[in-house]
Amino acid sequence: MKIFCNDEEMTIFYGATVKDVLRAYYVKHSKKLPAILPIVNDAYGNNVAHDGELTEGNHLYIKSKEKHL
């Protein structure tokens, strides 16, 4: 399914969680997933749980201190 993370389209398996998308996003950018996971918001600015299941077309935004993420 297609998910958008920080406005980048990503293809991930059905049933993926927010943490799965975080992992894929960090790998795509050749970065190590931090031990303390960043806060993630949906398209409406709501915080989403890292174990939350996603559906096709969800938009996620990682709140990070690093400027490139």
Z-matrix of the N, CA and C atoms (Angstrom, degrees):
N
C 1 1.450
C 2 1.518 1 109.03
N 3 1.311 2 116.18 1 159.26
C 4 1.463 3 121.20 2 -179.13
C 5 1.524 4 109.74 3 -100.16
N 6 1.322 5 113.85 4 128.81
C 7 1.458 6 123.40 5 178.12
C 8 1.525 7 106.05 6 -126.93
N 9 1.306 8 116.65 7 149.35
C 10 1.453 9 120.57 8 176.43
C 11 1.522 10 108.47 9 -111.63
N 12 1.321 11 115.64 10 124.07
C 13 1.458 12 121.58 11 179.38
C 14 1.523 13 107.44 12 -120.91
N 15 1.308 14 116.12 13 117.94
C 16 1.473 15 121.60 14 -174.18
C 17 1.528 16 110.47 15 51.44
N 18 1.316 17 115.57 16 42.64
C 19 1.466 18 124.93 17 178.23
C 20 1.530 19 113.93 18 66.03
N 21 1.326 20 117.90 19 15.02
C 22 1.471 21 122.22 20 173.95
C 23 1.521 22 108.51 21 -104.04
N 24 1.319 23 116.50 22 128.29
C 25 1.465 24 119.99 23 178.69
C 26 1.523 25 109.86 24 -72.84
N 27 1.329 26 115.00 25 133.25
C 28 1.455 27 121.14 26 178.27
C 29 1.517 28 108.24 27 -132.44
N 30 1.312 29 116.85 28 143.88
C 31 1.455 30 121.51 29 175.20
C 32 1.521 31 107.45 30 -106.02
N 33 1.322 32 115.85 31 126.25
C 34 1.462 33 121.49 32 -177.59
C 35 1.521 34 108.61 33 -141.21
N 36 1.310 35 116.99 34 162.97
C 37 1.456 36 122.07 35 -175.50
C 38 1.535 37 112.33 36 -68.75
N 39 1.320 38 115.93 37 152.30
C 40 1.462 39 121.58 38 176.27
C 41 1.517 40 109.53 39 -65.45
N 42 1.308 41 116.41 40 138.99
C 43 1.456 42 121.49 41 -178.16
C 44 1.514 43 112.75 42 90.07
N 45 1.332 44 117.31 43 4.34
C 46 1.464 45 121.12 44 -179.44
C 47 1.525 46 110.51 45 -65.09
N 48 1.315 47 114.28 46 151.29
C 49 1.459 48 120.67 47 176.25
C 50 1.527 49 109.31 48 -103.36
N 51 1.313 50 115.74 49 172.66
C 52 1.459 51 121.29 50 177.69
C 53 1.530 52 109.49 51 -58.84
N 54 1.322 53 117.42 52 -40.33
C 55 1.469 54 120.88 53 179.71
C 56 1.528 55 111.04 54 -62.97
N 57 1.327 56 117.77 55 -36.89
C 58 1.465 57 120.57 56 177.35
C 59 1.525 58 110.52 57 -62.64
N 60 1.320 59 116.65 58 -40.60
C 61 1.471 60 120.69 59 178.63
C 62 1.528 61 110.19 60 -67.97
N 63 1.323 62 116.85 61 -41.48
C 64 1.469 63 119.78 62 176.65
C 65 1.520 64 110.28 63 -57.12
N 66 1.323 65 115.81 64 -47.69
C 67 1.464 66 120.96 65 -179.45
C 68 1.533 67 110.17 66 -58.51
N 69 1.320 68 117.04 67 -47.88
C 70 1.466 69 121.54 68 -179.28
C 71 1.530 70 111.39 69 -64.26
N 72 1.319 71 116.42 70 -39.69
C 73 1.467 72 121.19 71 -179.56
C 74 1.533 73 110.77 72 -63.69
N 75 1.330 74 116.18 73 -45.96
C 76 1.462 75 119.74 74 -179.97
C 77 1.524 76 111.04 75 -65.72
N 78 1.321 77 118.02 76 -40.03
C 79 1.469 78 120.97 77 177.55
C 80 1.522 79 109.80 78 -62.20
N 81 1.320 80 116.79 79 -43.39
C 82 1.471 81 121.54 80 179.81
C 83 1.526 82 110.99 81 -57.69
N 84 1.329 83 116.46 82 -34.10
C 85 1.460 84 121.30 83 -178.67
C 86 1.527 85 112.62 84 -98.23
N 87 1.335 86 116.32 85 14.40
C 88 1.476 87 123.26 86 177.75
C 89 1.525 88 112.22 87 54.54
N 90 1.307 89 115.47 88 41.44
C 91 1.462 90 121.53 89 178.67
C 92 1.521 91 109.12 90 -119.99
N 93 1.308 92 115.73 91 153.88
C 94 1.458 93 121.70 92 177.34
C 95 1.531 94 108.45 93 -85.67
N 96 1.322 95 116.20 94 135.87
C 97 1.455 96 121.14 95 177.18
C 98 1.522 97 108.23 96 -64.70
N 99 1.343 98 119.04 97 125.05
C 100 1.460 99 120.10 98 -177.91
C 101 1.531 100 111.96 99 -65.74
N 102 1.319 101 115.69 100 151.84
C 103 1.463 102 121.16 101 178.86
C 104 1.529 103 110.60 102 -61.98
N 105 1.316 104 116.25 103 -39.48
C 106 1.464 105 120.99 104 174.83
C 107 1.519 106 106.20 105 -99.94
N 108 1.319 107 115.51 106 110.33
C 109 1.467 108 120.08 107 -175.08
C 110 1.521 109 111.46 108 -65.90
N 111 1.328 110 116.84 109 143.09
C 112 1.465 111 120.31 110 -179.97
C 113 1.527 112 111.04 111 -71.73
N 114 1.311 113 114.96 112 161.33
C 115 1.462 114 121.75 113 174.78
C 116 1.519 115 107.74 114 -71.19
N 117 1.319 116 116.48 115 138.85
C 118 1.461 117 121.67 116 179.38
C 119 1.524 118 108.37 117 -123.53
N 120 1.326 119 115.96 118 133.39
C 121 1.462 120 122.36 119 177.59
C 122 1.514 121 109.90 120 -112.71
N 123 1.333 122 115.15 121 155.92
C 124 1.465 123 119.95 122 174.11
C 125 1.528 124 108.67 123 -91.03
N 126 1.307 125 116.98 124 -173.90
C 127 1.465 126 122.28 125 -176.70
C 128 1.526 127 112.73 126 -63.68
N 129 1.328 128 116.85 127 -19.02
C 130 1.467 129 121.46 128 -178.65
C 131 1.517 130 113.07 129 -99.20
N 132 1.348 131 116.15 130 3.84
C 133 1.458 132 120.56 131 178.59
C 134 1.516 133 114.18 132 87.18
N 135 1.325 134 117.83 133 6.33
C 136 1.458 135 121.31 134 178.56
C 137 1.526 136 110.58 135 -82.68
N 138 1.330 137 116.44 136 139.99
C 139 1.464 138 119.94 137 173.88
C 140 1.517 139 108.85 138 -67.12
N 141 1.324 140 116.98 139 140.15
C 142 1.462 141 120.87 140 177.30
C 143 1.522 142 108.64 141 -118.47
N 144 1.329 143 115.87 142 146.29
C 145 1.462 144 121.45 143 179.82
C 146 1.526 145 110.03 144 -73.18
N 147 1.313 146 115.93 145 145.00
C 148 1.460 147 120.08 146 -179.70
C 149 1.520 148 112.49 147 -64.67
N 150 1.323 149 117.40 148 -24.14
C 151 1.468 150 120.15 149 178.97
C 152 1.528 151 111.86 150 -96.83
N 153 1.337 152 116.38 151 9.69
C 154 1.462 153 120.96 152 179.39
C 155 1.519 154 112.14 153 -71.24
N 156 1.335 155 116.07 154 134.31
C 157 1.463 156 121.35 155 179.16
C 158 1.527 157 109.57 156 -78.86
N 159 1.313 158 115.73 157 147.01
C 160 1.462 159 121.97 158 -176.57
C 161 1.518 160 111.53 159 -110.54
N 162 1.328 161 114.97 160 162.69
C 163 1.457 162 121.11 161 174.75
C 164 1.521 163 108.64 162 -127.37
N 165 1.312 164 115.24 163 164.48
C 166 1.467 165 122.48 164 -179.16
C 167 1.526 166 110.66 165 -49.73
N 168 1.337 167 115.77 166 130.52
C 169 1.455 168 121.62 167 173.41
C 170 1.515 169 116.12 168 85.75
N 171 1.337 170 118.87 169 2.48
C 172 1.461 171 120.25 170 177.87
C 173 1.520 172 110.30 171 -59.52
N 174 1.317 173 115.80 172 146.58
C 175 1.460 174 122.55 173 175.62
C 176 1.519 175 107.75 174 -114.51
N 177 1.325 176 115.81 175 126.05
C 178 1.458 177 122.03 176 179.28
C 179 1.522 178 109.65 177 -122.05
N 180 1.316 179 114.75 178 147.66
C 181 1.457 180 120.35 179 178.90
C 182 1.524 181 108.58 180 -131.97
N 183 1.326 182 115.66 181 123.17
C 184 1.452 183 121.95 182 -179.13
C 185 1.518 184 108.46 183 -87.15
N 186 1.315 185 115.14 184 127.29
C 187 1.459 186 120.99 185 175.48
C 188 1.510 187 106.75 186 -92.67
N 189 1.338 188 116.19 187 108.82
C 190 1.446 189 121.07 188 -174.48
C 191 1.508 190 110.67 189 -133.95
N 192 1.336 191 115.87 190 148.40
C 193 1.456 192 120.45 191 175.04
C 194 1.517 193 111.74 192 -74.72
N 195 1.351 194 115.69 193 -21.37
C 196 1.460 195 119.71 194 178.94
C 197 1.532 196 108.70 195 -76.06
N 198 1.297 197 117.40 196 131.86
C 199 1.456 198 121.80 197 -176.21
C 200 1.517 199 113.29 198 -67.53
N 201 1.340 200 118.52 199 -30.45
C 202 1.452 201 120.46 200 -175.41
C 203 1.511 202 112.67 201 -83.04
N 204 1.316 203 120.53 202 -6.70
C 205 1.460 204 122.00 203 178.18
C 206 1.456 205 108.03 204 -108.91
